Amino acid sequence: MKRSYVRLTEPLVREQGRLRPATWDEALARAAQGFQTAVARRGPQTFGLFSCSKATNETNFMAQKFARLVIGSNNIDSCNRT
């Protein structure tokens, strides 16, 4: 069975249970607000981040810095054991 997929060309945000198109600024602001709300409710250790061992060292470094400095969590794994 062949499936056809539709590629998203703009961000979507959920409003009253439905997805609607949004600007990148609105979508990123909502994502940031979600992180802030979770950290405010349960503390920074509620946040965890997975990075990819196939990503560049620079990308993994930036992910680590984001998790540790911006969020305040040491819960980051780049799966470098494989």
Biopython code that builds the backbone (N, CA, C, O; Angstrom):
import numpy as np
from Bio.PDB.StructureBuilder import StructureBuilder

atoms = [
    (1, "MET", "N", (0.844, -1.177, 0.000)),
    (1, "MET", "CA", (0.000, 0.000, 0.000)),
    (1, "MET", "C", (0.889, 1.241, 0.000)),
    (1, "MET", "O", (1.726, 1.414, 0.886)),
    (2, "LYS", "N", (0.708, 2.070, -0.965)),
    (2, "LYS", "CA", (1.490, 3.298, -1.071)),
    (2, "LYS", "C", (0.768, 4.426, -0.336)),
    (2, "LYS", "O", (-0.426, 4.657, -0.528)),
    (3, "ARG", "N", (1.526, 5.116, 0.505)),
    (3, "ARG", "CA", (0.973, 6.259, 1.234)),
    (3, "ARG", "C", (1.511, 7.546, 0.640)),
    (3, "ARG", "O", (2.679, 7.631, 0.263)),
    (4, "SER", "N", (0.666, 8.523, 0.563)),
    (4, "SER", "CA", (1.151, 9.837, 0.143)),
    (4, "SER", "C", (1.124, 10.746, 1.368)),
    (4, "SER", "O", (0.150, 10.776, 2.120)),
    (5, "TYR", "N", (2.187, 11.465, 1.544)),
    (5, "TYR", "CA", (2.325, 12.341, 2.698)),
    (5, "TYR", "C", (2.293, 13.789, 2.236)),
    (5, "TYR", "O", (2.766, 14.134, 1.153)),
    (6, "VAL", "N", (1.731, 14.605, 3.075)),
    (6, "VAL", "CA", (1.694, 16.029, 2.802)),
    (6, "VAL", "C", (2.714, 16.687, 3.710)),
    (6, "VAL", "O", (2.654, 16.547, 4.931)),
    (7, "ARG", "N", (3.637, 17.394, 3.118)),
    (7, "ARG", "CA", (4.675, 18.072, 3.890)),
    (7, "ARG", "C", (4.143, 19.396, 4.415)),
    (7, "ARG", "O", (3.518, 20.171, 3.691)),
    (8, "LEU", "N", (4.410, 19.635, 5.699)),
    (8, "LEU", "CA", (4.007, 20.909, 6.285)),
    (8, "LEU", "C", (4.888, 22.026, 5.745)),
    (8, "LEU", "O", (6.101, 21.864, 5.611)),
    (9, "THR", "N", (4.279, 23.140, 5.441)),
    (9, "THR", "CA", (5.030, 24.284, 4.924)),
    (9, "THR", "C", (4.978, 25.484, 5.857)),
    (9, "THR", "O", (5.608, 26.509, 5.595)),
    (10, "GLU", "N", (4.225, 25.355, 6.949)),
    (10, "GLU", "CA", (4.132, 26.423, 7.932)),
    (10, "GLU", "C", (3.850, 25.793, 9.292)),
    (10, "GLU", "O", (3.325, 24.682, 9.363)),
    (11, "PRO", "N", (4.191, 26.489, 10.362)),
    (11, "PRO", "CA", (3.919, 25.926, 11.688)),
    (11, "PRO", "C", (2.419, 25.897, 11.978)),
    (11, "PRO", "O", (1.642, 26.699, 11.459)),
    (12, "LEU", "N", (2.048, 24.941, 12.826)),
    (12, "LEU", "CA", (0.661, 24.832, 13.271)),
    (12, "LEU", "C", (0.624, 24.953, 14.786)),
    (12, "LEU", "O", (1.525, 24.469, 15.472)),
    (13, "VAL", "N", (-0.402, 25.588, 15.308)),
    (13, "VAL", "CA", (-0.596, 25.676, 16.750)),
    (13, "VAL", "C", (-1.999, 25.152, 17.062)),
    (13, "VAL", "O", (-2.917, 25.254, 16.247)),
    (14, "ARG", "N", (-2.136, 24.590, 18.264)),
    (14, "ARG", "CA", (-3.424, 24.042, 18.677)),
    (14, "ARG", "C", (-4.217, 25.115, 19.423)),
    (14, "ARG", "O", (-3.723, 25.748, 20.355)),
    (15, "GLU", "N", (-5.447, 25.294, 18.986)),
    (15, "GLU", "CA", (-6.346, 26.254, 19.607)),
    (15, "GLU", "C", (-7.717, 25.612, 19.727)),
    (15, "GLU", "O", (-8.336, 25.256, 18.724)),
    (16, "GLN", "N", (-8.186, 25.466, 20.954)),
    (16, "GLN", "CA", (-9.479, 24.830, 21.238)),
    (16, "GLN", "C", (-9.565, 23.443, 20.597)),
    (16, "GLN", "O", (-10.597, 23.066, 20.040)),
    (17, "GLY", "N", (-8.458, 22.687, 20.685)),
    (17, "GLY", "CA", (-8.437, 21.317, 20.187)),
    (17, "GLY", "C", (-8.192, 21.164, 18.700)),
    (17, "GLY", "O", (-8.154, 20.040, 18.199)),
    (18, "ARG", "N", (-8.026, 22.249, 17.991)),
    (18, "ARG", "CA", (-7.806, 22.178, 16.541)),
    (18, "ARG", "C", (-6.497, 22.849, 16.166)),
    (18, "ARG", "O", (-6.078, 23.821, 16.794)),
    (19, "LEU", "N", (-5.861, 22.318, 15.138)),
    (19, "LEU", "CA", (-4.632, 22.924, 14.637)),
    (19, "LEU", "C", (-4.976, 24.012, 13.631)),
    (19, "LEU", "O", (-5.868, 23.863, 12.795)),
    (20, "ARG", "N", (-4.242, 25.104, 13.738)),
    (20, "ARG", "CA", (-4.415, 26.190, 12.774)),
    (20, "ARG", "C", (-3.041, 26.722, 12.386)),
    (20, "ARG", "O", (-2.103, 26.645, 13.179)),
    (21, "PRO", "N", (-2.913, 27.260, 11.176)),
    (21, "PRO", "CA", (-1.645, 27.834, 10.760)),
    (21, "PRO", "C", (-1.258, 29.027, 11.637)),
    (21, "PRO", "O", (-2.118, 29.766, 12.114)),
    (22, "ALA", "N", (0.041, 29.198, 11.839)),
    (22, "ALA", "CA", (0.545, 30.303, 12.659)),
    (22, "ALA", "C", (1.847, 30.803, 12.058)),
    (22, "ALA", "O", (2.449, 30.150, 11.205)),
    (23, "THR", "N", (2.265, 31.964, 12.513)),
    (23, "THR", "CA", (3.573, 32.477, 12.093)),
    (23, "THR", "C", (4.650, 31.749, 12.888)),
    (23, "THR", "O", (4.366, 31.140, 13.920)),
    (24, "TRP", "N", (5.877, 31.816, 12.405)),
    (24, "TRP", "CA", (6.982, 31.208, 13.137)),
    (24, "TRP", "C", (7.169, 31.879, 14.491)),
    (24, "TRP", "O", (7.453, 31.210, 15.484)),
    (25, "ASP", "N", (7.012, 33.188, 14.533)),
    (25, "ASP", "CA", (7.156, 33.899, 15.808)),
    (25, "ASP", "C", (6.138, 33.411, 16.834)),
    (25, "ASP", "O", (6.483, 33.197, 17.996)),
    (26, "GLU", "N", (4.895, 33.233, 16.415)),
    (26, "GLU", "CA", (3.870, 32.757, 17.348)),
    (26, "GLU", "C", (4.153, 31.323, 17.790)),
    (26, "GLU", "O", (4.042, 31.008, 18.975)),
    (27, "ALA", "N", (4.515, 30.461, 16.857)),
    (27, "ALA", "CA", (4.777, 29.059, 17.194)),
    (27, "ALA", "C", (5.970, 28.932, 18.149)),
    (27, "ALA", "O", (5.912, 28.164, 19.109)),
    (28, "LEU", "N", (7.035, 29.669, 17.896)),
    (28, "LEU", "CA", (8.203, 29.612, 18.782)),
    (28, "LEU", "C", (7.895, 30.215, 20.148)),
    (28, "LEU", "O", (8.380, 29.722, 21.166)),
    (29, "ALA", "N", (7.098, 31.274, 20.176)),
    (29, "ALA", "CA", (6.705, 31.875, 21.453)),
    (29, "ALA", "C", (5.871, 30.893, 22.275)),
    (29, "ALA", "O", (6.032, 30.811, 23.493)),
    (30, "ARG", "N", (4.988, 30.157, 21.621)),
    (30, "ARG", "CA", (4.186, 29.158, 22.333)),
    (30, "ARG", "C", (5.055, 28.016, 22.850)),
    (30, "ARG", "O", (4.839, 27.530, 23.961)),
    (31, "ALA", "N", (6.025, 27.588, 22.065)),
    (31, "ALA", "CA", (6.932, 26.532, 22.523)),
    (31, "ALA", "C", (7.728, 27.008, 23.733)),
    (31, "ALA", "O", (7.866, 26.281, 24.718)),
    (32, "ALA", "N", (8.247, 28.222, 23.657)),
    (32, "ALA", "CA", (9.008, 28.775, 24.778)),
    (32, "ALA", "C", (8.125, 28.896, 26.015)),
    (32, "ALA", "O", (8.569, 28.597, 27.124)),
    (33, "GLN", "N", (6.885, 29.330, 25.837)),
    (33, "GLN", "CA", (5.960, 29.437, 26.961)),
    (33, "GLN", "C", (5.687, 28.076, 27.576)),
    (33, "GLN", "O", (5.565, 27.959, 28.795)),
    (34, "GLY", "N", (5.590, 27.045, 26.744)),
    (34, "GLY", "CA", (5.384, 25.695, 27.258)),
    (34, "GLY", "C", (6.551, 25.231, 28.112)),
    (34, "GLY", "O", (6.347, 24.628, 29.166)),
    (35, "PHE", "N", (7.783, 25.509, 27.665)),
    (35, "PHE", "CA", (8.965, 25.177, 28.468)),
    (35, "PHE", "C", (8.941, 25.936, 29.794)),
    (35, "PHE", "O", (9.176, 25.356, 30.854)),
    (36, "GLN", "N", (8.655, 27.238, 29.725)),
    (36, "GLN", "CA", (8.633, 28.068, 30.934)),
    (36, "GLN", "C", (7.567, 27.596, 31.917)),
    (36, "GLN", "O", (7.808, 27.577, 33.124)),
    (37, "THR", "N", (6.415, 27.224, 31.427)),
    (37, "THR", "CA", (5.330, 26.758, 32.289)),
    (37, "THR", "C", (5.707, 25.454, 32.980)),
    (37, "THR", "O", (5.485, 25.299, 34.181)),
    (38, "ALA", "N", (6.281, 24.512, 32.222)),
    (38, "ALA", "CA", (6.684, 23.226, 32.810)),
    (38, "ALA", "C", (7.753, 23.423, 33.874)),
    (38, "ALA", "O", (7.687, 22.811, 34.940)),
    (39, "VAL", "N", (8.737, 24.269, 33.596)),
    (39, "VAL", "CA", (9.813, 24.517, 34.557)),
    (39, "VAL", "C", (9.266, 25.236, 35.790)),
    (39, "VAL", "O", (9.681, 24.936, 36.909)),
    (40, "ALA", "N", (8.348, 26.173, 35.602)),
    (40, "ALA", "CA", (7.770, 26.898, 36.736)),
    (40, "ALA", "C", (6.945, 25.972, 37.633)),
    (40, "ALA", "O", (6.966, 26.112, 38.856)),
    (41, "ARG", "N", (6.229, 25.040, 37.036)),
    (41, "ARG", "CA", (5.373, 24.127, 37.813)),
    (41, "ARG", "C", (6.165, 23.043, 38.538)),
    (41, "ARG", "O", (5.879, 22.733, 39.695)),
    (42, "ARG", "N", (7.155, 22.467, 37.867)),
    (42, "ARG", "CA", (7.807, 21.281, 38.414)),
    (42, "ARG", "C", (9.320, 21.404, 38.571)),
    (42, "ARG", "O", (9.975, 20.468, 39.027)),
    (43, "GLY", "N", (9.868, 22.541, 38.200)),
    (43, "GLY", "CA", (11.309, 22.728, 38.315)),
    (43, "GLY", "C", (12.037, 22.321, 37.050)),
    (43, "GLY", "O", (11.461, 21.644, 36.198)),
    (44, "PRO", "N", (13.296, 22.723, 36.912)),
    (44, "PRO", "CA", (14.037, 22.470, 35.678)),
    (44, "PRO", "C", (14.321, 20.992, 35.424)),
    (44, "PRO", "O", (14.549, 20.603, 34.279)),
    (45, "GLN", "N", (14.313, 20.165, 36.460)),
    (45, "GLN", "CA", (14.596, 18.743, 36.239)),
    (45, "GLN", "C", (13.431, 18.010, 35.586)),
    (45, "GLN", "O", (13.540, 16.825, 35.271)),
    (46, "THR", "N", (12.309, 18.711, 35.380)),
    (46, "THR", "CA", (11.197, 18.112, 34.660)),
    (46, "THR", "C", (11.497, 18.039, 33.158)),
    (46, "THR", "O", (10.802, 17.350, 32.412)),
    (47, "PHE", "N", (12.517, 18.742, 32.733)),
    (47, "PHE", "CA", (12.874, 18.858, 31.321)),
    (47, "PHE", "C", (14.003, 17.895, 30.987)),
    (47, "PHE", "O", (14.961, 17.772, 31.751)),
    (48, "GLY", "N", (13.899, 17.220, 29.866)),
    (48, "GLY", "CA", (14.974, 16.371, 29.371)),
    (48, "GLY", "C", (15.131, 16.576, 27.875)),
    (48, "GLY", "O", (14.176, 16.939, 27.189)),
    (49, "LEU", "N", (16.320, 16.345, 27.377)),
    (49, "LEU", "CA", (16.582, 16.577, 25.965)),
    (49, "LEU", "C", (17.407, 15.429, 25.411)),
    (49, "LEU", "O", (18.403, 15.026, 26.012)),
    (50, "PHE", "N", (16.995, 14.905, 24.269)),
    (50, "PHE", "CA", (17.779, 13.913, 23.541)),
    (50, "PHE", "C", (18.385, 14.596, 22.333)),
    (50, "PHE", "O", (17.705, 15.315, 21.600)),
    (51, "SER", "N", (19.658, 14.366, 22.138)),
    (51, "SER", "CA", (20.346, 14.852, 20.961)),
    (51, "SER", "C", (20.804, 13.624, 20.187)),
    (51, "SER", "O", (20.645, 12.502, 20.668)),
    (52, "CYS", "N", (21.352, 13.807, 19.034)),
    (52, "CYS", "CA", (21.701, 12.681, 18.175)),
    (52, "CYS", "C", (23.212, 12.485, 18.105)),
    (52, "CYS", "O", (23.963, 13.444, 17.926)),
    (53, "SER", "N", (23.646, 11.247, 18.246)),
    (53, "SER", "CA", (25.079, 10.963, 18.167)),
    (53, "SER", "C", (25.627, 11.200, 16.763)),
    (53, "SER", "O", (26.836, 11.357, 16.594)),
    (54, "LYS", "N", (24.768, 11.229, 15.768)),
    (54, "LYS", "CA", (25.220, 11.473, 14.397)),
    (54, "LYS", "C", (25.278, 12.958, 14.062)),
    (54, "LYS", "O", (25.744, 13.341, 12.989)),
    (55, "ALA", "N", (24.803, 13.796, 14.988)),
    (55, "ALA", "CA", (24.889, 15.245, 14.779)),
    (55, "ALA", "C", (26.337, 15.688, 14.981)),
    (55, "ALA", "O", (27.155, 14.942, 15.518)),
    (56, "THR", "N", (26.633, 16.878, 14.557)),
    (56, "THR", "CA", (27.993, 17.388, 14.722)),
    (56, "THR", "C", (28.262, 17.678, 16.197)),
    (56, "THR", "O", (27.333, 17.845, 16.988)),
    (57, "ASN", "N", (29.522, 17.734, 16.549)),
    (57, "ASN", "CA", (29.894, 18.095, 17.915)),
    (57, "ASN", "C", (29.336, 19.462, 18.280)),
    (57, "ASN", "O", (28.910, 19.679, 19.415)),
    (58, "GLU", "N", (29.336, 20.376, 17.333)),
    (58, "GLU", "CA", (28.842, 21.717, 17.591)),
    (58, "GLU", "C", (27.347, 21.711, 17.905)),
    (58, "GLU", "O", (26.896, 22.431, 18.796)),
    (59, "THR", "N", (26.583, 20.905, 17.180)),
    (59, "THR", "CA", (25.149, 20.808, 17.435)),
    (59, "THR", "C", (24.882, 20.205, 18.810)),
    (59, "THR", "O", (24.040, 20.701, 19.558)),
    (60, "ASN", "N", (25.594, 19.142, 19.137)),
    (60, "ASN", "CA", (25.433, 18.529, 20.456)),
    (60, "ASN", "C", (25.870, 19.480, 21.573)),
    (60, "ASN", "O", (25.261, 19.500, 22.643)),
    (61, "PHE", "N", (26.904, 20.254, 21.333)),
    (61, "PHE", "CA", (27.365, 21.236, 22.316)),
    (61, "PHE", "C", (26.288, 22.288, 22.563)),
    (61, "PHE", "O", (26.012, 22.641, 23.709)),
    (62, "MET", "N", (25.679, 22.786, 21.488)),
    (62, "MET", "CA", (24.635, 23.796, 21.625)),
    (62, "MET", "C", (23.401, 23.226, 22.342)),
    (62, "MET", "O", (22.778, 23.919, 23.147)),
    (63, "ALA", "N", (23.051, 21.977, 22.053)),
    (63, "ALA", "CA", (21.924, 21.342, 22.746)),
    (63, "ALA", "C", (22.220, 21.241, 24.238)),
    (63, "ALA", "O", (21.355, 21.502, 25.074)),
    (64, "GLN", "N", (23.453, 20.859, 24.560)),
    (64, "GLN", "CA", (23.853, 20.756, 25.968)),
    (64, "GLN", "C", (23.778, 22.125, 26.646)),
    (64, "GLN", "O", (23.258, 22.237, 27.756)),
    (65, "LYS", "N", (24.286, 23.151, 25.998)),
    (65, "LYS", "CA", (24.257, 24.491, 26.576)),
    (65, "LYS", "C", (22.822, 24.980, 26.757)),
    (65, "LYS", "O", (22.510, 25.616, 27.764)),
    (66, "PHE", "N", (21.951, 24.690, 25.799)),
    (66, "PHE", "CA", (20.551, 25.077, 25.923)),
    (66, "PHE", "C", (19.918, 24.418, 27.142)),
    (66, "PHE", "O", (19.292, 25.089, 27.964)),
    (67, "ALA", "N", (20.083, 23.101, 27.256)),
    (67, "ALA", "CA", (19.467, 22.378, 28.381)),
    (67, "ALA", "C", (20.015, 22.863, 29.713)),
    (67, "ALA", "O", (19.253, 23.059, 30.660)),
    (68, "ARG", "N", (21.315, 23.059, 29.797)),
    (68, "ARG", "CA", (21.929, 23.393, 31.082)),
    (68, "ARG", "C", (21.790, 24.863, 31.456)),
    (68, "ARG", "O", (21.477, 25.181, 32.604)),
    (69, "LEU", "N", (22.016, 25.761, 30.507)),
    (69, "LEU", "CA", (22.012, 27.190, 30.839)),
    (69, "LEU", "C", (20.641, 27.848, 30.712)),
    (69, "LEU", "O", (20.263, 28.661, 31.556)),
    (70, "VAL", "N", (19.902, 27.505, 29.674)),
    (70, "VAL", "CA", (18.607, 28.149, 29.465)),
    (70, "VAL", "C", (17.537, 27.499, 30.340)),
    (70, "VAL", "O", (16.778, 28.192, 31.017)),
    (71, "ILE", "N", (17.479, 26.171, 30.325)),
    (71, "ILE", "CA", (16.456, 25.466, 31.087)),
    (71, "ILE", "C", (16.902, 25.235, 32.527)),
    (71, "ILE", "O", (16.091, 25.345, 33.447)),
    (72, "GLY", "N", (18.168, 24.920, 32.737)),
    (72, "GLY", "CA", (18.674, 24.638, 34.080)),
    (72, "GLY", "C", (18.657, 23.169, 34.425)),
    (72, "GLY", "O", (18.637, 22.807, 35.602)),
    (73, "SER", "N", (18.664, 22.306, 33.405)),
    (73, "SER", "CA", (18.582, 20.863, 33.611)),
    (73, "SER", "C", (19.849, 20.179, 33.106)),
    (73, "SER", "O", (20.418, 20.571, 32.087)),
    (74, "ASN", "N", (20.274, 19.162, 33.829)),
    (74, "ASN", "CA", (21.387, 18.330, 33.359)),
    (74, "ASN", "C", (20.880, 17.091, 32.621)),
    (74, "ASN", "O", (21.675, 16.231, 32.241)),
    (75, "ASN", "N", (19.580, 16.993, 32.416)),
    (75, "ASN", "CA", (18.980, 15.828, 31.772)),
    (75, "ASN", "C", (19.126, 15.931, 30.261)),
    (75, "ASN", "O", (18.181, 16.284, 29.557)),
    (76, "ILE", "N", (20.311, 15.622, 29.778)),
    (76, "ILE", "CA", (20.570, 15.629, 28.341)),
    (76, "ILE", "C", (21.360, 14.386, 27.987)),
    (76, "ILE", "O", (22.290, 14.004, 28.697)),
    (77, "ASP", "N", (20.980, 13.753, 26.877)),
    (77, "ASP", "CA", (21.649, 12.540, 26.427)),
    (77, "ASP", "C", (21.855, 12.648, 24.921)),
    (77, "ASP", "O", (20.909, 12.886, 24.171)),
    (78, "SER", "N", (23.084, 12.473, 24.494)),
    (78, "SER", "CA", (23.373, 12.529, 23.060)),
    (78, "SER", "C", (23.602, 11.145, 22.471)),
    (78, "SER", "O", (24.026, 11.032, 21.321)),
    (79, "CYS", "N", (23.335, 10.097, 23.228)),
    (79, "CYS", "CA", (23.404, 8.704, 22.742)),
    (79, "CYS", "C", (24.766, 8.380, 22.137)),
    (79, "CYS", "O", (24.833, 7.658, 21.142)),
    (80, "ASN", "N", (25.831, 8.883, 22.702)),
    (80, "ASN", "CA", (27.168, 8.648, 22.143)),
    (80, "ASN", "C", (27.732, 7.277, 22.487)),
    (80, "ASN", "O", (28.895, 7.003, 22.191)),
    (81, "ARG", "N", (26.943, 6.417, 23.100)),
    (81, "ARG", "CA", (27.424, 5.085, 23.470)),
    (81, "ARG", "C", (27.387, 4.120, 22.297)),
    (81, "ARG", "O", (27.983, 3.046, 22.377)),
    (82, "THR", "N", (26.704, 4.469, 21.208)),
    (82, "THR", "CA", (26.534, 3.529, 20.112)),
    (82, "THR", "C", (27.670, 3.587, 19.135)),
    (82, "THR", "O", (27.674, 2.851, 18.149)),
]
sb = StructureBuilder()
sb.init_structure("model")
sb.init_model(0)
sb.init_chain("A")
sb.init_seg("    ")
for serial, (resi, resn, name, xyz) in enumerate(atoms, 1):
    if name == "N":
        sb.init_residue(resn, " ", resi, " ")
    sb.init_atom(name, np.array(xyz, "f"), 0.0, 1.0, " ", f" {name:<3s}", serial, name[0])
structure = sb.get_structure()
